[in-house]
C-alpha cells in the first residue's frame, strides 16, 4: 500500500529552505570541529581488508583504535568504499544519510498510518537531523539509518508480499541486531515471512564463508562474542541497560543485576509483542533489543523516528513532544565523561547520563498498555490487521495477508 504525497509547490519552498539551512549548519559544524567520521573509516578499512586479502579482524583505525565489528558479509559490501578518496567518501556518507533520513521519515509515516505532505516530510527531516541518534549517525558516518529503513520497509509490507522477510535477513547479515525481528515474525505466527528472513540471513553467512572462509570462522566462533572489542560498556555513549546499571552502581561489571533486568525486559517485550497492535509490537521489539543488547551506542536509537510518528498518529502529541525533547537535548554529553568519570557520577547526574534506557522502558510500558486494551483503534500496518481477542493474524502460519 502506497500513501501518496499531497504536494503544494509553493508550500514546499519554506520547508526546502529549512532543510537546506539545517544541512548547511550540520556540515559547517562538522568542518569546524573536524569530525573524523570514525565509523566510515572502519567500514573503509574493512572493505580494504577484503580487497587486499588481509586480516579482517586484526586491524584498528583512528586514535580510538576501533576494530572491525561487523560480519564478513558486511565487509564484502564495504569494498566499494575503497574506490573513493576519504574526503569524497565522507561527503557521500553525509549526503546518503541525509537522504536516508528523509526516506525513514516517509517510511515511518506509512508505518504509523500517516499521509504527510512533501513540505511536512522536508520539515520533519530538517528537525530530525538534530535528534541526537540521527546526528551521531551522521557525524560518525554510521549505517544505522540504512538498516532501519530496510527493516521498516520489509515489516510494513503485507504478509503475502513476495519475498517479505528477505530485506530483514539482509539487514541482520550486516549487523546482527535486526535478527530480533525474525523472532517477532515467528512468535506472531508469520512463519513463512520468518523463514524467508532466516534463509536470507543464512545466505549472507554462506556468502561470507565462501568469500572469506578464515574471517568467517574467526567471527562466528570468537569475535561475535567479544562485545568489549568495540568499546567500554560503562561509558555514557552506551545507553543500554548494562550501561545504565554500570554507571548507577559505579562498576564496570554490573553482572547479575544487569542480566536479571535484561531477562525480565526480554520476556516482557515478547509477551507484549504477541498481544499488542502491530505497530507497537514492532516498537516493543526494537526498543527491547536496544535495552537488552550489551552495548547500544546512542546512535543506535534511530528507532526514535518511527516512535515519534506513531505517537503523533495516535494523537499523543504531548508524549511525542516530551520524547522528542529528550532525543534533542543530548543530556548524556553534558555530564563529565572523560576517562573513567562516567563511573563516578553523583546520583543527580544519573538521569542525564542515561536518558534513553528509561525512555525505552516507557515505550515498552506504552506497548503493554495497548496490549492490555486489546489493540483498540487502528494499530495494524498497511494491508495488515490483527484479531482483537488474541492479537494473532487471521490465517497466521499460512502466509495469508492480514
RAMOUR-V98856 format. One record per residue. N is the residue number from 1. SS is DSSP state (H for helix, E for strand, L for the rest). PSI is psi as a letter, one per 40 degrees, with the letter a starting at -180 (* if undefined). OMEGA is omega in whole degrees, -180 to 180 (999 if undefined). Layout:
# RAMOUR-V98856
N|SS|PSI|OMEGA + N|SS|PSI|OMEGA
This chain:
# RAMOUR-V98856
1|L|h|-179 + 2|L|h|179 + 3|L|h|-175 + 4|L|i|173 + 5|L|i|169 + 6|L|g|-171 + 7|L|i|171 + 8|L|h|-170 + 9|H|d|-177 + 10|H|d|-180 + 11|H|e|-179 + 12|H|d|-174 + 13|H|d|179 + 14|H|d|179 + 15|H|d|177 + 16|H|d|178 + 17|H|d|179 + 18|H|d|179 + 19|H|d|179 + 20|H|d|179 + 21|H|d|179 + 22|H|d|178 + 23|H|d|-180 + 24|H|d|179 + 25|H|d|180 + 26|H|d|179 + 27|H|d|179 + 28|H|d|178 + 29|H|d|179 + 30|H|d|-179 + 31|H|d|-178 + 32|H|d|-179 + 33|H|e|-178 + 34|L|f|-178 + 35|L|h|-171 + 36|L|e|-175 + 37|L|f|-170 + 38|H|d|-177 + 39|H|d|174 + 40|H|d|179 + 41|H|d|176 + 42|H|d|-180 + 43|H|d|180 + 44|H|d|179 + 45|H|d|177 + 46|H|d|178 + 47|H|d|179 + 48|H|d|179 + 49|H|d|177 + 50|H|d|-177 + 51|H|d|-176 + 52|H|e|179 + 53|L|f|179 + 54|L|i|-176 + 55|L|h|-176 + 56|L|d|-175 + 57|L|f|-179 + 58|L|e|-178 + 59|L|i|168 + 60|E|i|180 + 61|E|i|-178 + 62|L|i|-179 + 63|L|e|174 + 64|L|e|180 + 65|L|f|-178 + 66|E|h|179 + 67|E|i|170 + 68|L|h|-178 + 69|L|e|-177 + 70|L|i|176 + 71|L|i|180 + 72|H|d|178 + 73|H|d|179 + 74|H|d|180 + 75|H|d|177 + 76|H|d|179 + 77|H|d|-177 + 78|H|e|-180 + 79|H|d|179 + 80|H|e|178 + 81|H|e|179 + 82|H|e|-177 + 83|H|e|-178 + 84|L|i|170 + 85|L|i|-175 + 86|H|d|-178 + 87|H|d|179 + 88|H|d|180 + 89|H|d|178 + 90|H|d|178 + 91|H|d|179 + 92|H|d|-179 + 93|H|d|179 + 94|H|d|-180 + 95|H|d|180 + 96|H|d|179 + 97|H|d|176 + 98|H|d|177 + 99|H|d|179 + 100|H|d|176 + 101|H|d|177 + 102|H|d|177 + 103|H|d|179 + 104|H|d|176 + 105|H|d|-180 + 106|H|d|179 + 107|H|d|180 + 108|H|d|177 + 109|H|d|177 + 110|H|d|177 + 111|H|d|-178 + 112|H|e|-178 + 113|L|f|178 + 114|L|i|176 + 115|L|g|-172 + 116|L|i|171 + 117|L|i|177 + 118|H|d|177 + 119|H|d|179 + 120|H|d|178 + 121|H|d|180 + 122|H|d|180 + 123|H|d|179 + 124|H|d|178 + 125|H|d|179 + 126|H|d|178 + 127|H|d|-177 + 128|H|d|178 + 129|L|d|-175 + 130|L|e|168 + 131|L|h|-171 + 132|H|d|179 + 133|H|d|179 + 134|H|d|179 + 135|H|d|180 + 136|H|d|177 + 137|H|d|-180 + 138|H|d|-174 + 139|H|d|174 + 140|H|e|-177 + 141|L|f|-176 + 142|L|i|-179 + 143|L|e|-177 + 144|H|d|-177 + 145|H|d|178 + 146|H|d|-178 + 147|H|d|179 + 148|H|d|177 + 149|H|d|178 + 150|H|d|-177 + 151|H|d|-176 + 152|H|d|177 + 153|H|d|-177 + 154|H|d|-178 + 155|H|d|-179 + 156|L|e|-180 + 157|L|i|176 + 158|L|i|-175 + 159|L|e|178 + 160|L|e|178 + 161|L|i|-178 + 162|L|h|175 + 163|L|e|178 + 164|L|h|-176 + 165|L|d|-178 + 166|H|d|-179 + 167|H|d|177 + 168|H|d|178 + 169|H|d|177 + 170|H|d|178 + 171|H|d|178 + 172|H|d|178 + 173|H|d|179 + 174|H|d|173 + 175|L|h|-168 + 176|H|d|-173 + 177|H|d|180 + 178|H|e|179 + 179|H|e|179 + 180|H|d|-180 + 181|H|e|172 + 182|H|d|176 + 183|H|d|178 + 184|H|d|180 + 185|H|d|-176 + 186|H|d|-177 + 187|H|e|176 + 188|L|e|171 + 189|L|e|-179 + 190|L|g|-172 + 191|H|d|-179 + 192|H|d|179 + 193|H|d|180 + 194|H|d|179 + 195|H|d|175 + 196|H|d|178 + 197|H|d|178 + 198|H|d|179 + 199|H|d|178 + 200|H|d|178 + 201|H|d|178 + 202|H|d|178 + 203|H|d|178 + 204|H|d|178 + 205|H|d|-180 + 206|H|d|179 + 207|H|d|178 + 208|H|d|-179 + 209|H|d|180 + 210|H|d|-177 + 211|H|d|-176 + 212|L|g|-175 + 213|H|d|-178 + 214|H|d|179 + 215|H|d|179 + 216|H|d|178 + 217|H|d|180 + 218|H|d|-176 + 219|H|d|-171 + 220|H|e|178 + 221|H|e|-174 + 222|L|d|-172 + 223|H|d|-176 + 224|H|d|-179 + 225|H|e|-176 + 226|L|g|-177 + 227|H|d|-179 + 228|H|e|179 + 229|H|d|-173 + 230|H|e|178 + 231|L|i|-179 + 232|L|h|-175 + 233|L|d|-173 + 234|L|e|-179 + 235|L|i|-174 + 236|L|d|176 + 237|L|d|-178 + 238|E|h|-176 + 239|L|e|176 + 240|L|i|177 + 241|H|d|179 + 242|H|d|177 + 243|H|d|178 + 244|H|d|-177 + 245|H|d|178 + 246|H|d|-180 + 247|H|d|-178 + 248|H|d|-178 + 249|H|e|179 + 250|L|f|180 + 251|L|i|177 + 252|L|e|-177 + 253|L|g|-180 + 254|L|e|169 + 255|H|b|-171 + 256|H|d|180 + 257|H|d|178 + 258|H|d|-178 + 259|H|d|180 + 260|H|d|179 + 261|H|d|179 + 262|H|d|179 + 263|H|d|179 + 264|H|d|179 + 265|H|d|-180 + 266|H|d|180 + 267|H|d|180 + 268|H|d|-179 + 269|H|d|180 + 270|H|d|176 + 271|H|d|-179 + 272|H|d|-176 + 273|H|d|179 + 274|H|d|-171 + 275|H|d|-176 + 276|L|i|170 + 277|L|i|-170 + 278|H|d|-178 + 279|H|d|-179 + 280|H|d|175 + 281|H|d|179 + 282|H|d|-180 + 283|H|d|179 + 284|H|d|-180 + 285|H|d|-179 + 286|H|d|-177 + 287|H|d|174 + 288|H|d|178 + 289|H|d|178 + 290|H|d|-180 + 291|H|d|-172 + 292|H|d|-179 + 293|L|h|179 + 294|L|d|178 + 295|L|h|173 + 296|L|g|179 + 297|E|i|-175 + 298|H|d|-180 + 299|H|e|174 + 300|H|e|-173 + 301|L|f|178 + 302|L|e|171 + 303|L|e|175 + 304|H|d|-178 + 305|H|d|176 + 306|H|d|177 + 307|H|d|-180 + 308|H|d|179 + 309|H|d|180 + 310|H|d|179 + 311|H|d|179 + 312|H|d|-179 + 313|H|d|-179 + 314|L|e|178 + 315|L|e|179 + 316|L|g|-172 + 317|H|d|177 + 318|H|d|177 + 319|H|d|179 + 320|H|d|-180 + 321|H|d|179 + 322|H|d|-179 + 323|H|d|177 + 324|H|d|179 + 325|H|d|179 + 326|H|d|-179 + 327|H|d|178 + 328|H|d|-171 + 329|H|d|-176 + 330|L|f|-174 + 331|H|d|-178 + 332|H|d|-179 + 333|H|e|180 + 334|L|e|-179 + 335|L|i|177 + 336|L|h|-177 + 337|L|e|175 + 338|L|i|-179 + 339|L|b|-180 + 340|L|f|180 + 341|H|d|178 + 342|H|d|-177 + 343|H|e|-176 + 344|H|f|-178 + 345|L|h|176 + 346|L|i|-173 + 347|H|d|-175 + 348|H|e|176 + 349|H|e|-177 + 350|H|d|178 + 351|H|d|178 + 352|H|d|-178 + 353|H|d|-175 + 354|L|g|-177 + 355|H|d|-170 + 356|H|d|-180 + 357|H|d|175 + 358|H|d|178 + 359|H|d|177 + 360|H|d|177 + 361|H|d|177 + 362|H|d|177 + 363|H|d|178 + 364|H|d|179 + 365|H|d|177 + 366|H|d|178 + 367|H|d|179 + 368|H|d|177 + 369|H|d|178 + 370|H|d|177 + 371|H|d|-180 + 372|H|d|-180 + 373|L|e|179 + 374|L|e|178 + 375|L|f|178 + 376|L|h|-178 + 377|L|i|-177 + 378|L|g|-179 + 379|L|e|-178 + 380|L|i|178 + 381|L|i|179 + 382|L|h|178 + 383|L|e|-176 + 384|L|i|174 + 385|L|i|178 + 386|L|i|173 + 387|L|h|-175 + 388|L|d|-174 + 389|L|d|-173 + 390|L|e|-176 + 391|L|e|-179 + 392|L|i|-179 + 393|L|h|171 + 394|L|h|-178 + 395|L|e|-178 + 396|L|h|179 + 397|L|e|-179 + 398|L|e|-180 + 399|L|e|-179 + 400|L|i|177 + 401|L|i|-179 + 402|L|*|999
